[in-house]
């Protein structure tokens, strides 16, 4: 295989024609991250570790995790980057714990010290407002949008298919219990994809979207002055995402080097500036300020037990389905 860093077009081809077989100095990275994020990482790895070639296999997190599970008797993947902690918990037996030297630089909640993954970033859930189409007062809390007057004006992704939407639903359940879930079910309209929630608000189809901070902020940074982010006054929810080393990976030592780079100051600062994804590192306040995002200590955060969120998933989705019928 040619020793050249693969671009995303090549990666897309690989995922269609079959499984790349990495040789010495290569790492197979399975990733659900955006093309611009992956391209930036490839450039940084080329600068910092020019002897390593990364083969990128891109797809949705669920599809990739199931593929890794199917391959576990003859592993091809070296690294998986990334998915929510509650989703990773369902596939924990696929990973092996790696104590990266970068972990000491991370926010304590994102170190995941007892789990076989490490936090790379966290999503903050917000209300995305389109001021051009909203009628009346802008909602300031999750409780506000549970009122039946918002029926048909609020949208979110399907919690059964979106880890971020499930985090939103679980947050509502944590704050307002079964009654809150039923009220939300009677108000909100679902989108078939995570991106559908924020793009439909940006296009003026809905006044309010339940979505992730980074996704809404990209429209603000892109010049859509009518878009506003509301950090709910009753507290918001975090959905941390993790990076994992695959158990019995074919190239664990090179994979660990890439793992360390994904947690490094330069790459995480670059990703904040490029994508507005809130990093797991604790030493990037300047990068956050430059991106226009508030510091975490200025946001009211509801503490969510990610392990319980994972174990409650079937129960809560059943309740959600029943409430929407």
C-alpha positions in Angstrom: 0.0 0.0 0.0 1.4 3.4 -0.9 2.8 5.3 2.0 0.8 8.5 1.6 -1.7 10.0 3.9 -5.2 9.2 2.6 -7.5 12.0 1.8 -11.3 11.7 2.4 -12.1 10.8 -1.2 -9.8 7.8 -0.9 -11.3 6.9 2.5 -14.8 6.9 1.0 -13.6 4.6 -1.7 -12.1 2.2 0.8 -15.3 2.0 2.8 -17.1 1.0 -0.4 -14.7 -1.5 -1.9 -13.6 -3.4 1.2 -11.5 -3.3 4.3 -8.0 -1.7 4.1 -5.3 -3.9 5.5 -2.9 -1.6 7.3 0.8 -2.4 7.3 3.5 -1.2 9.7 3.3 2.5 10.2 -0.4 2.6 9.3 -3.5 3.1 11.4 -7.1 2.2 10.5 -9.3 5.0 11.9 -13.1 4.3 12.0 -14.7 7.7 12.5 -18.2 9.3 12.5 -16.7 12.8 12.6 -17.3 15.5 9.9 -15.1 15.6 6.8 -13.6 18.9 7.7 -12.7 17.6 11.2 -11.1 14.5 9.8 -9.2 16.5 7.1 -7.7 18.8 9.8 -6.6 15.8 11.9 -5.0 14.1 8.9 -3.0 17.3 8.2 -1.9 17.5 11.9 -0.8 13.9 12.1 1.2 14.3 8.9 3.1 17.2 10.6 3.6 15.5 14.0 4.0 11.8 13.0 5.0 11.7 9.3 5.8 8.0 9.5 2.2 7.1 10.2 -0.4 6.8 7.4 -4.0 6.9 8.5 -6.6 4.9 6.6 -10.0 6.5 7.2 -13.2 4.5 7.2 -16.1 7.0 7.6 -19.7 6.4 8.5 -22.3 6.8 11.2 -21.3 5.8 14.7 -23.8 3.0 15.0 -22.9 1.5 11.6 -19.2 1.6 12.4 -19.5 0.2 15.8 -21.6 -2.7 14.5 -18.9 -3.2 11.8 -16.2 -3.4 14.5 -18.3 -5.9 16.4 -18.7 -8.0 13.2 -14.9 -7.9 12.7 -13.9 -8.7 16.3 -12.6 -12.2 15.5 -10.2 -10.7 13.0 -9.9 -7.1 13.9 -9.1 -4.5 11.3 -9.9 -1.3 13.1 -7.3 0.3 15.4 -9.2 3.4 16.6 -12.8 4.5 16.8 -13.5 8.3 17.0 -16.2 9.0 18.3 -19.6 8.5 19.8 -21.5 9.4 22.9 -20.5 7.7 26.2 -23.9 6.1 26.6 -23.6 4.5 23.1 -20.0 3.4 23.7 -21.2 1.6 26.8 -23.3 -0.7 24.6 -20.1 -1.8 22.8 -17.6 -1.7 25.7 -16.3 -5.2 25.1 -14.9 -4.1 21.8 -12.4 -1.7 23.4 -9.3 -1.9 25.5 -8.4 0.8 28.1 -5.4 3.0 27.2 -4.1 5.5 29.8 -2.9 8.3 27.5 -0.4 10.7 29.0 -2.7 13.5 27.7 -5.5 12.5 30.1 -4.2 14.7 33.0 -5.0 17.7 30.8 -8.7 16.8 30.4 -11.7 18.1 32.3 -12.3 15.5 35.1 -15.8 14.5 33.8 -14.4 13.7 30.4 -11.5 11.5 31.5 -13.8 8.5 31.8 -11.3 6.9 34.1 -13.3 3.8 34.8 -14.2 3.2 31.1 -12.2 1.8 28.1 -12.5 5.2 26.2 -11.5 8.8 26.7 -13.5 11.9 26.2 -12.5 14.0 23.1 -15.2 16.6 23.2 -18.7 17.2 24.7 -21.9 18.5 23.2 -23.9 21.1 25.1 -27.6 20.9 24.3 -29.3 24.2 23.5 -32.5 25.7 22.1 -31.7 27.0 18.6 -34.0 29.9 17.9 -34.9 31.4 14.5 -36.0 35.0 15.4 -37.4 35.6 11.9 -40.2 33.0 12.4 -40.7 32.9 16.1 -43.9 34.4 17.4 -44.1 36.0 20.9 -41.4 35.6 23.6 -38.3 33.5 23.0 -38.4 30.4 25.3 -35.8 30.5 28.0 -36.1 27.0 29.4 -36.9 23.4 28.5 -40.0 23.8 30.6 -41.2 26.7 28.4 -41.3 24.5 25.3 -43.3 21.7 27.1 -46.3 24.0 26.9 -48.9 22.9 24.3 -48.8 26.4 22.8 -45.5 25.3 21.2 -47.0 22.3 19.4 -45.7 22.1 15.8 -43.2 24.9 16.3 -40.4 22.9 17.9 -38.3 20.1 16.3 -35.7 17.6 17.3 -34.0 14.5 15.9 -35.5 11.1 16.6 -34.1 9.9 20.0 -34.2 6.3 18.7 -31.7 7.1 16.0 -29.7 10.1 17.3 -27.4 9.9 20.4 -27.7 13.7 20.9 -31.5 13.6 20.7 -31.5 10.8 23.2 -29.4 12.9 25.5 -32.0 15.7 25.2 -34.8 13.3 25.9 -33.0 11.8 28.9 -32.3 15.3 30.2 -36.0 16.2 30.0 -36.8 12.9 31.8 -34.2 13.8 34.5 -35.7 17.2 35.1 -39.4 16.6 34.6 -39.9 12.8 34.8 -42.5 10.8 32.8 -44.9 13.8 32.7 -42.2 15.9 31.0 -41.6 13.2 28.4 -45.3 13.0 27.6 -45.6 16.7 27.3 -42.6 16.9 25.0 -44.0 14.0 22.9 -47.2 16.0 22.4 -45.4 19.1 21.2 -42.3 18.3 19.2 -42.0 17.2 15.6 -39.2 14.7 14.7 -36.6 14.8 12.1 -35.1 11.7 10.5 -31.5 12.8 11.1 -29.6 14.8 13.7 -28.7 17.4 11.0 -32.4 17.8 10.1 -33.1 19.4 13.5 -30.8 22.3 13.1 -31.0 22.7 9.3 -34.8 23.0 9.5 -34.6 25.8 12.0 -31.9 27.6 10.0 -34.2 27.4 6.9 -37.1 28.8 8.9 -39.3 25.7 8.9 -39.4 25.7 12.7 -39.0 28.5 15.3 -37.2 26.3 17.8 -34.9 23.3 17.6 -33.5 21.1 20.3 -30.0 20.6 19.2 -26.2 20.8 19.9 -24.4 24.0 20.6 -21.7 23.5 18.0 -24.3 22.9 15.2 -26.3 26.1 16.0 -23.1 28.2 16.5 -21.9 27.3 13.0 -24.9 29.2 11.6 -24.2 32.2 13.8 -20.6 32.2 12.8 -21.7 31.9 9.1 -23.6 35.2 9.4 -27.2 34.1 10.0 -28.1 37.0 12.4 -31.6 35.6 13.0 -30.2 32.5 14.7 -29.9 32.7 18.5 -28.6 30.1 21.0 -30.5 29.8 24.3 -28.8 27.9 27.2 -31.9 26.9 29.2 -32.3 28.5 32.6 -33.5 25.2 34.1 -30.1 23.6 33.2 -28.8 21.9 30.1 -27.3 18.6 29.4 -23.9 17.4 28.2 -23.4 14.6 25.8 -19.7 13.7 26.0 -18.1 11.8 23.1 -15.2 9.3 23.4 -12.2 7.9 21.6 -11.4 4.2 21.9 -8.6 1.8 21.1 -9.9 -1.4 19.7 -9.1 -4.5 21.6 -6.5 -6.7 19.8 -6.0 -3.9 17.2 -3.6 -4.8 14.5 -1.3 -1.8 15.2 -1.8 -0.8 18.8 1.4 1.2 19.2 0.9 3.4 16.2 -2.8 3.7 17.2 -1.8 5.0 20.7 0.4 7.7 19.1 -2.6 8.9 17.0 -4.8 8.6 20.2 -2.4 10.9 22.0 -2.5 13.4 19.1 -6.3 13.5 19.0 -6.2 14.6 22.7 -3.4 17.1 22.1 -3.6 20.8 22.7 -3.0 21.7 19.0 -5.6 19.3 17.5 -8.3 20.1 20.1 -7.7 23.9 19.7 -7.9 23.5 16.0 -11.2 21.6 16.2 -12.8 24.2 18.4 -11.9 26.9 15.9 -13.0 24.9 12.9 -16.2 23.1 14.2 -17.1 24.8 17.5 -17.1 21.4 19.2 -16.4 22.0 22.9 -13.1 20.2 23.7 -12.3 17.8 26.5 -9.1 19.6 27.5 -9.2 22.1 30.4 -6.6 24.5 29.0 -8.5 25.9 26.0 -10.4 28.8 27.4 -8.8 31.2 24.9 -9.9 29.0 22.0 -13.4 28.9 23.4 -13.6 32.6 23.8 -12.3 33.1 20.2 -15.0 30.8 18.9 -17.8 32.8 20.6 -18.8 30.0 23.0 -19.3 30.7 26.7 -17.1 29.0 29.3 -18.5 26.0 30.9 -18.6 27.6 34.4 -21.1 30.2 32.9 -23.6 27.5 31.9 -26.1 25.8 34.2 -25.4 22.1 33.8 -27.6 19.3 35.0 -25.6 16.3 36.2 -26.4 13.3 34.1 -25.2 9.8 35.0 -24.1 8.5 31.6 -24.1 4.9 32.8 -27.7 5.2 34.0 -28.7 7.0 30.7 -27.4 3.9 28.9 -29.1 1.4 31.1 -32.4 3.3 31.0 -32.4 3.6 27.2 -34.8 0.8 26.4 -37.3 1.8 29.1 -37.2 5.5 28.1 -37.6 4.9 24.3 -40.5 2.6 25.0 -42.1 5.3 27.1 -41.4 7.8 24.3 -43.0 5.6 21.7 -46.1 5.0 23.8 -46.4 8.8 24.5 -46.2 9.6 20.8 -48.8 7.0 19.7 
